[in-house]
Amino acid sequence: MAELNQYRPEHRPGILKLLDDAPFKDRIWDWQFEDPAMVRDFDPVVLVEGDRVVGFNGVMPARMIYLGERVDGIWSCDFYVDASFRGQGLGRTIKEALMEKGPVIMSFGVSARAASVLGHMGWRRSPDVWTYRHLRRSQSLRDHLLRCLQFLNRLTGGSLPAHQGHLQWQDSLPEAAEVDALWESICQRFTKAVVRDYQYLDWRYQRHPLADYRFLVARDADEKLEAVMVVRVNEATVRVVDWVGAPDESALMRSMVTRCMVDHPNATVFTVTTSSAAMGKAFEHCGFFRGRTQPAFFVRSALPDDADPEQGWFIMGGDSDGELLLAARERFSQGDGQ
């Protein structure tokens, strides 16, 4: 009979075997789950029968701004049940155990099966997360029609206000003091968001073992840091994965998106995922279109009187583990991570 176990290092080989669709996982495990800069005590859900790991739900810490308060929540990630044990209610058992581990738990980009489990257990799905894309080539009639929509979206945006400072690409983040000062100056303008200070950004984007990110840095006329856009390029696809800046600076967002597009002339696809209506509109005014389907972002809150935990979030594609796994998978598939 399968039983819940407290995680121990000797479980790791069995968990990696369970995660057989992620052959790169051993390369990123220490960084993702046990990096002392971000993780004090790795405490996932582990389900064992005898000596065999048959279920797992990973966790990542999530320091957040939540309705004006600082809250230590968690991201749920890597939810797996061994195929031979499915249909026995073990997924629900795992999620019930997970729900005891933090006051606010989030899950982003979950599968249809996991979404069904979460929905039945009272997790709330956000209606606000969308993916926006820009195509430079048409390979079908649908692509051609989407490019017509892109053109109309750009016309709707009108002329782009000139940015009064300057934009610069960097291979590394600005200095820690600058990034932290920027975050502290804007953090209370978010209703709910993951803390994007230097410690988090450095871990997330500069120390990923199997990914390279670049940073488009905006400064005003006095050289004060205004915003940082985090970008990853894979072959002909450019992904805007994060944004550190005021959530309502649409003109600045447009300037940075435009610069990103100009500086990647060989890219054929640009994409961004966000819950921010202001950011979505800024991207549309740069010639992006909004996709028809929504990435699944679920929230479960145990905070008192928290009636709408799924509302009011600032979410980007770089949040949770989806982007970090995609980056690792793409690098690994190209032979660079083996």
C-alpha positions in Angstrom: 0.0 0.0 0.0 1.4 3.4 -1.0 2.2 5.7 1.9 3.3 9.3 2.4 7.0 9.7 3.4 9.1 12.6 4.6 11.5 13.4 1.8 15.0 12.0 2.3 18.0 12.2 -0.1 17.8 8.5 -0.8 14.4 9.1 -2.5 16.0 11.2 -5.2 17.0 8.3 -7.6 13.4 6.9 -7.4 11.9 10.4 -8.0 14.2 10.9 -11.0 13.1 7.5 -12.4 9.5 8.6 -12.0 10.2 11.8 -13.9 11.3 9.9 -16.9 10.1 12.5 -19.4 12.7 15.0 -18.0 16.1 13.3 -18.6 17.8 16.5 -17.7 16.3 16.7 -14.2 19.4 15.5 -12.4 21.3 18.4 -13.9 19.0 21.0 -12.4 17.8 19.3 -9.3 20.3 20.9 -6.8 19.7 24.4 -8.3 15.9 24.1 -8.5 15.2 22.4 -5.2 18.1 22.6 -2.8 20.0 25.8 -3.5 20.7 27.3 -0.1 20.2 30.8 -1.5 16.5 30.1 -2.0 15.6 26.9 -0.1 15.8 26.4 3.6 14.3 23.0 3.8 13.2 21.1 0.7 9.9 19.5 1.7 8.1 17.9 -1.2 5.3 15.3 -1.1 6.7 11.8 -1.6 4.5 8.7 -2.0 6.2 5.3 -1.6 5.2 1.7 -1.8 7.9 -0.5 -0.3 11.2 0.9 -1.7 9.6 2.4 -4.8 8.6 6.0 -5.2 5.2 6.0 -6.9 4.1 9.6 -6.5 5.8 13.0 -6.1 4.9 16.7 -5.9 7.8 19.0 -5.9 7.8 22.4 -4.2 9.6 25.7 -4.8 9.5 28.6 -2.3 7.7 31.7 -3.4 8.2 34.9 -1.4 5.4 37.2 -2.5 3.6 40.5 -2.1 0.0 39.5 -1.3 -2.6 42.2 -0.7 0.0 44.5 0.8 1.6 41.9 3.0 4.8 39.8 2.7 3.8 36.1 2.5 5.9 33.0 2.2 4.0 30.7 -0.2 5.1 27.8 -2.4 4.9 26.8 -6.1 3.7 23.3 -6.8 5.7 21.6 -9.5 6.5 18.2 -11.0 3.3 16.5 -10.0 3.6 12.8 -10.9 1.9 9.5 -10.1 3.3 6.3 -11.5 1.2 5.1 -14.4 0.5 1.8 -12.8 -0.9 3.5 -9.7 -3.3 5.9 -11.4 -7.0 5.8 -10.9 -6.7 5.0 -7.2 -7.1 8.5 -5.8 -3.4 8.9 -5.1 -3.3 12.3 -6.9 -5.8 13.6 -4.4 -3.8 12.2 -1.5 -0.7 14.0 -2.8 -2.5 17.3 -3.2 -4.1 17.0 0.2 -0.6 16.6 1.7 0.7 19.5 -0.4 -2.1 21.8 0.9 -0.7 21.5 4.4 2.7 23.0 3.4 1.9 26.7 3.0 -0.7 29.4 3.4 -0.7 30.2 -0.4 0.1 27.5 -2.9 0.3 28.2 -6.7 0.5 26.0 -9.7 1.1 27.3 -13.2 1.0 25.5 -16.6 -0.6 22.4 -15.2 -1.8 19.5 -17.4 -5.5 18.9 -18.0 -5.4 15.9 -15.6 -3.8 18.0 -12.8 -6.2 20.8 -13.5 -9.1 18.5 -13.0 -7.8 17.4 -9.6 -7.1 20.9 -8.5 -10.5 22.2 -9.6 -12.3 19.4 -7.6 -10.2 20.2 -4.5 -11.2 23.9 -4.4 -8.2 25.5 -6.0 -9.2 28.6 -8.0 -8.1 29.2 -11.6 -7.2 32.7 -12.7 -9.0 34.1 -15.7 -6.3 36.7 -16.4 -3.3 34.8 -17.8 -2.8 34.9 -21.6 -0.1 34.2 -24.1 0.7 36.8 -26.8 2.6 36.1 -30.0 4.1 37.9 -33.0 4.7 36.0 -36.2 7.1 37.3 -38.9 6.4 34.5 -41.4 3.2 32.9 -42.7 3.2 29.1 -43.2 -0.5 28.8 -43.6 -3.7 30.8 -44.3 -4.3 31.0 -40.5 -0.8 32.5 -40.1 -1.6 35.0 -42.8 -4.8 36.0 -41.1 -3.0 36.3 -37.7 -0.4 38.6 -39.3 -3.2 40.8 -40.6 -4.5 41.0 -37.0 -1.0 41.9 -35.9 -1.0 44.8 -38.3 -4.4 46.0 -37.1 -3.3 45.8 -33.5 -0.2 47.9 -34.3 -2.3 50.5 -36.0 -4.6 50.7 -32.9 -1.6 51.5 -30.8 -0.8 54.6 -32.7 2.7 56.2 -32.6 5.2 55.1 -29.9 6.0 57.8 -27.4 9.8 58.4 -27.3 11.6 57.0 -24.3 13.5 59.8 -22.6 16.2 57.6 -21.2 18.1 54.8 -22.9 17.9 51.0 -23.4 20.9 48.6 -23.2 21.3 44.9 -23.6 23.3 43.2 -20.8 24.5 39.6 -20.3 24.1 40.1 -16.6 21.7 41.9 -14.2 22.4 45.4 -13.0 24.1 45.6 -9.6 22.2 44.1 -6.7 21.7 47.4 -4.9 20.1 48.9 -8.0 17.7 46.0 -8.6 16.7 45.9 -5.0 16.1 49.7 -4.9 13.9 49.4 -8.1 11.9 46.5 -6.6 11.3 48.3 -3.3 10.1 51.4 -5.1 7.5 49.5 -7.1 6.5 46.5 -5.1 3.5 48.0 -3.4 2.0 48.8 -6.8 1.4 45.1 -7.3 -1.7 43.5 -5.7 -0.1 40.0 -5.8 3.3 39.1 -7.2 6.4 37.1 -6.6 9.1 39.1 -5.0 11.5 40.1 -7.9 14.5 41.2 -5.9 18.1 40.6 -6.9 18.4 37.4 -4.9 15.5 35.8 -6.7 16.4 37.1 -10.2 20.1 36.0 -9.8 19.0 32.5 -8.8 16.3 32.3 -11.4 18.0 33.7 -14.5 21.8 33.9 -13.9 22.4 30.6 -12.2 20.2 28.3 -14.2 22.5 25.3 -15.1 21.0 24.8 -18.6 19.8 28.2 -19.8 21.1 31.6 -20.9 19.1 34.8 -20.5 19.8 38.3 -21.6 18.6 41.5 -19.9 17.2 44.6 -21.6 17.8 47.4 -19.1 16.0 50.7 -19.2 17.4 53.8 -17.5 16.1 57.3 -17.3 18.0 60.4 -18.4 19.7 60.5 -15.0 20.9 56.9 -15.3 18.4 55.6 -12.7 17.2 52.1 -13.3 13.6 52.0 -14.6 13.0 48.4 -15.6 14.6 45.1 -16.6 13.1 42.8 -19.3 14.4 39.2 -19.2 14.6 37.5 -22.6 15.6 34.0 -23.8 16.3 33.2 -27.4 16.1 29.6 -28.8 16.8 29.3 -32.5 14.3 31.6 -34.2 12.0 32.1 -31.1 12.4 35.0 -28.7 10.6 34.7 -25.4 10.1 37.6 -23.1 10.0 35.7 -19.8 10.0 38.3 -17.1 9.6 42.0 -16.3 10.9 44.0 -13.4 9.3 47.4 -13.5 6.2 49.4 -12.6 3.1 47.3 -13.7 1.4 50.2 -15.5 4.3 51.7 -17.5 2.8 50.9 -20.8 4.9 53.3 -22.8 8.1 52.0 -21.4 7.0 48.4 -22.0 6.3 49.3 -25.7 9.7 50.9 -26.1 11.4 47.8 -24.7 9.3 45.4 -26.8 10.0 47.4 -29.9 13.8 47.4 -29.2 13.7 43.7 -28.5 12.0 43.1 -31.9 14.4 45.4 -33.8 17.5 43.8 -32.2 16.4 40.2 -33.3 15.9 40.6 -37.0 16.3 36.9 -37.7 13.6 35.8 -35.2 10.4 34.4 -36.7 8.3 34.2 -33.5 8.1 36.4 -30.4 6.1 35.3 -27.4 5.2 36.4 -23.9 2.9 35.0 -21.2 1.4 37.4 -18.7 -1.6 38.2 -16.5 -1.1 41.9 -16.8 -3.7 43.6 -18.9 -1.5 46.7 -19.3 1.4 44.6 -20.5 -0.9 42.6 -22.8 -2.2 45.8 -24.4 1.4 47.1 -24.8 2.4 44.0 -26.6 -0.7 44.1 -28.8 0.2 47.7 -29.7 3.6 46.4 -30.8 1.9 44.0 -33.2 1.3 40.9 -31.1 -2.0 39.0 -31.0 -3.5 37.2 -28.0 -3.8 33.4 -28.2 -7.2 31.7 -27.9 -6.2 29.3 -25.1 -5.1 30.3 -21.6 -2.2 28.8 -19.6 -3.6 27.2 -16.4 -2.7 29.2 -13.3 -4.3 27.9 -10.1 -4.1 29.3 -6.5 -5.1 27.7 -3.2 -5.2 30.0 -0.2 -5.6 29.2 3.5 -5.3 32.9 4.6 -8.3 34.1 6.6 -11.1 35.7 4.6 -9.3 35.3 1.3 -12.3 34.9 -0.9 -10.7 35.5 -4.3 -7.1 34.1 -4.2 -7.0 33.8 -8.0 -7.6 37.5 -8.6 -5.2 40.4 -9.0 -2.0 38.5 -9.8 1.0 39.8 -11.8 2.2 36.6 -13.5 4.9 36.2 -16.2 6.0 33.1 -18.1 9.2 32.9 -16.0 7.2 32.3 -12.8 7.0 28.7 -11.4 8.9 25.9 -13.2 7.4 25.9 -16.7 10.0 28.2 -18.3 12.9 26.8 -16.4 12.0 23.3 -17.5 11.4 24.4 -21.1 14.8 26.1 -21.2 16.5 23.0 -19.8 14.6 20.7 -22.2 15.5 22.8 -25.3 19.2 23.0 -24.3 19.3 19.3 -23.5 17.6 18.3 -26.8 20.3 20.3 -28.7 23.0 18.2 -27.0 24.4 21.1 -24.9 23.2 19.7 -21.6 24.3 16.1 -21.9 
